[in-house]
Amino acid sequence: MRLIAFVTDSGSITRILAYLGEPTKAPHIAPAARGPPWEETSIRAKAVRSP
């Protein structure tokens, strides 16, 4: 693959993507399913209760 242009103008980029049939907006990012395991209260509560 060879780089033939470096486009920085947002209007031009939108037109090029629309011409190519590509989406012009970024996809929505889904929220995380749950927090990291070390932040879960159920795990911390079990660790505190354990002798």
Summary of the structure (lengths in Angstrom):
residues: 51
radius of gyration: 23.3
end to end distance: 61.4
largest distance: 65.8
contacts: 54
relative contact order: 0.08
helix: 45%
strand: 0%
